[in-house]
Each structure stands twice: as C-alpha cells, then as structure tokens.
Amino acid sequence: MAAQAVGTDEGRTPTSWLARQLRLWSRTLEPVRPLHAPAGRTTARHSSWPLTHELTSVGRARRLVTAQAGGWGLGDLADTLELLVSELVTNALRHARGPVRLNLRIQDAFLRCEVEDISPRTPVRRIAGSAAEGGRGIDILALLSDAWGTDRTATGKTTWFELTVPAA
C-alpha cells in the first residue's frame, strides 16, 4: 500500500492548505442549517418547520404541533403542547429578529419541543403585576413542562421544553 502524499486526496490532485481547511470547516458547520429551512428530514420521531417572522406564525405553530402530536398518538399532550409552543414562538418573534425554526421530537420518554432563533439573548423571567397583560410566559413554561432551558447555538439560541410521554 503506497503512502498518501501530504495535501492530496486519494486519486485526486494535490490540494492547498486553504482548500483542506475549508473542507474541514464545512464538515464541522454542516449540521448548522439556516433557520429558514427544516432542521432535517421528518422522521417517525422528529419533525421540523421553519416559521416566518410574522404573528400568524404563532397560530401556524400551534396547528403544526397539535397535528403532529395527534399523528404520534400523543393527543393527550396537545393542549399543554399548544400553549407552551405558543409562548415560545411568541417570545421568539417578539424579542428576536429574523427567521425562527420549530422542532418537535420524541426522545426516550419525553416529547421535546425547540424553538430556534438568531438572538443570543436568553429569556428573562419577569415578575408580572396583577394587572399586567404579559410577562408570564416563562412562569407558564416552568409550571407546565417537566423541564425547560435555553442553549446557545452557532447561530443564536434554542429555547426548549420537555413533556413526559404517557406510557403506552
């Protein structure tokens, strides 16, 4: 077996240092898809939808997750899922500019919902007065979900929550 020369690919012409670095970085960043596209292919346990930066996207997100939960036989979670998705998508549209992506997946015994946006700022829990019209979204999220959080990403952040999937 002949040794491969540095800077070449088997059966190809020699490549420059820059070309090797670009190829390396493109493989590293490959999982980072633009938010105006789905995160990946829809599978039996994962769905993803890009949402436009319009208030009508909140209603669309509710319809999408309710239909998907029903398709997965998780209709019992639909009301809670619909409310929490509404809160996350509304926050993303209100506090971030640009595209938003909604991801829904079943992981082990949990239904995980993620809303991705391009803002690096994490949600802030506020104390809402009794007459306030808003400011309770994070409290609702904390009360109704089994877990929730925010993760920084290469393009902004992902705010997520999990609901326990009822035993079959």
Rosetta blueprint (number, residue, H / E / L):
1 M L
2 A L
3 A L
4 Q L
5 A L
6 V L
7 G L
8 T E
9 D L
10 E L
11 G L
12 R L
13 T L
14 P E
15 T L
16 S L
17 W H
18 L H
19 A H
20 R H
21 Q H
22 L H
23 R H
24 L H
25 W H
26 S H
27 R H
28 T H
29 L H
30 E L
31 P L
32 V L
33 R L
34 P L
35 L L
36 H L
37 A L
38 P L
39 A L
40 G L
41 R L
42 T L
43 T E
44 A L
45 R L
46 H E
47 S E
48 S E
49 W E
50 P E
51 L E
52 T L
53 H L
54 E L
55 L L
56 T H
57 S H
58 V H
59 G H
60 R H
61 A H
62 R H
63 R H
64 L H
65 V H
66 T H
67 A H
68 Q H
69 A H
70 G H
71 G H
72 W L
73 G L
74 L L
75 G H
76 D H
77 L H
78 A H
79 D H
80 T H
81 L H
82 E H
83 L H
84 L H
85 V H
86 S H
87 E H
88 L H
89 V H
90 T H
91 N H
92 A H
93 L H
94 R H
95 H H
96 A L
97 R L
98 G L
99 P L
100 V E
101 R E
102 L E
103 N E
104 L E
105 R E
106 I E
107 Q E
108 D L
109 A L
110 F E
111 L E
112 R E
113 C E
114 E E
115 V E
116 E E
117 D E
118 I L
119 S L
120 P L
121 R L
122 T L
123 P L
124 V L
125 R L
126 R L
127 I L
128 A L
129 G L
130 S L
131 A L
132 A L
133 E L
134 G L
135 G L
136 R L
137 G H
138 I H
139 D H
140 I H
141 L H
142 A H
143 L H
144 L H
145 S L
146 D L
147 A E
148 W E
149 G E
150 T E
151 D E
152 R E
153 T L
154 A L
155 T L
156 G L
157 K E
158 T E
159 T E
160 W E
161 F E
162 E E
163 L E
164 T E
165 V L
166 P L
167 A L
168 A L
